[in-house]
Amino acid sequence: MNVFYDANLIYDAGTKAMKSSKFKRSTQLFEMTQLLTTAHIRRDFMDGAYRPDPGTKFPINERGHQRYITSNTMVDKTVNHLLCDEVLTPAISKYLIYDNGASQKDKGVAFHRRRFEAHLHRYYMEHGSNEGYILLVDYSGYYANIPHDKCIEVLDQFLEREVEDPETLLIAEMLTRLIFKTFEQDVSRFSDEEIAAMMTGKVNPMLNCGVDPELLTGEKMLRKGVDIGSQPSQNIGIIYPYQVDNYAKIVRSIRHYGRYTDDFYVIADSKEFLLNVLEGFRKEAAAYGLIINEKKTRIVKLSSQFRHLQVCYSLTESGRLIRKIHPKNITRERRKLKAYKRLLDAGRIDYPTVENSFKSWLGSHYKIMSHDQIYNMSSFYYELFGRRPKWKKGHGRLHWLMAHPSTASTSTGTTSSAPPLSPRTPSPANSPA
């Protein structure tokens, strides 16, 4: 049966689309009329009248890099869930290598880090030492530089191979082309030579940020790049460079290889071998219109300190794997807390928002932080806000580390001048007058 004509599947897709944003007004309005909207979506599929909206694009600044995030309408989110969950994801999932860890069920950053650490441990067990190298590769402007024609060709290949119902296949291929149409950027103000250079070179995702709307006439569109924030983009991000994964795993028979979206690595005992593999990666990437970031691509000794997905690693002679938080991550969080303090004093933010943000950051990083780092961050938080974060349940060890300085820092006299209160001492905000 054609899944796009099944009202039950459309309704379930709408329910999934509402899960993460029930607090929004648009979501609540969609929920009020979900049954009627489901009927309209089904009718549009049957009449061939469905057309996706470009969505709302807003800029963000992430670690100094500006990029656009796209927020789709609830109808388009429903259609995206239907397309991805029922058709696209099942079609591509069996062709993904196990060590491709992004944007999949039961996978994610934590899964990829476990696999990365497992590969390091296995390398040590196979070779009996930490004498080896790791190749760390990164694509430059990954999502913004995916060519539409080649990507549609890859998706069609898997859809035609896996989708059995002809009507479902026809609508799925039509939807992918309509979705890619919303990814196009207006380049009417550029010459044909400049547009040709964009198709072969790196494109800035903020190309049209702050540009006069009168210059965006729609006469020329750049068919390159996919939007961040759209569900189909997640599927595109994990499947598009699948030939690079196959080159590493099948052609070169590399066991210790893994990829998380645009970051991937290879572990080997020979630097010459990694240089040869890197040259193969360059050829495979060029065939798919992808650009390898030569500044971030490097070969490092396993015995030295190297960074992958914002965590610093090093493999010792005894086989112990040392994990450390990146120092810039702590600096960034301290600056964020200072900004929160200014916003709190100005009445532009409430204290629970600040507390939840800090607890979320600390709860996800404390396992790779030292005792001194945990204590000093807790002391810094107390100095700014005059109170300690409150934990409902669990985190007993973290709570203790936040409240007690380490023995080393106590003996050297390097503890903070304003330590947090002990666990049993009430905070100033809750103390009796």
Salt bridges, closest charged atoms under 4 A:
ASP44 OD1 - ARG43 NE 3.67
GLU62 OE2 - ARG63 NH1 3.87
GLU62 OE1 - ARG67 NH1 3.66
ASP85 OD2 - LYS16 NZ 3.40
ASP85 OD2 - HIS81 ND1 3.07
ASP99 OD1 - ARG115 NE 2.59
ASP99 OD2 - HIS119 NE2 3.52
ASP99 OD2 - LYS249 NZ 2.89
GLU117 OE2 - ARG323 NH1 3.36
GLU126 OE2 - ARG255 NH1 2.82
GLU126 OE1 - HIS256 NE2 3.24
ASP138 OD2 - LYS296 NZ 3.69
ASP149 OD1 - ARG223 NH1 2.23
ASP156 OD2 - ARG177 NH2 2.52
GLU162 OE1 - LYS94 NZ 3.24
GLU184 OE2 - LYS181 NZ 3.92
GLU184 OE2 - ARG223 NE 3.19
ASP192 OD1 - LYS220 NZ 3.22
ASP227 OD2 - LYS57 NZ 3.39
ASP245 OD1 - ARG259 NE 2.98
ASP269 OD2 - HIS127 NE2 3.67
GLU279 OE1 - ARG282 NH1 3.16
GLU294 OE2 - ARG282 NE 2.99
ASP345 OD1 - LYS341 NZ 3.43
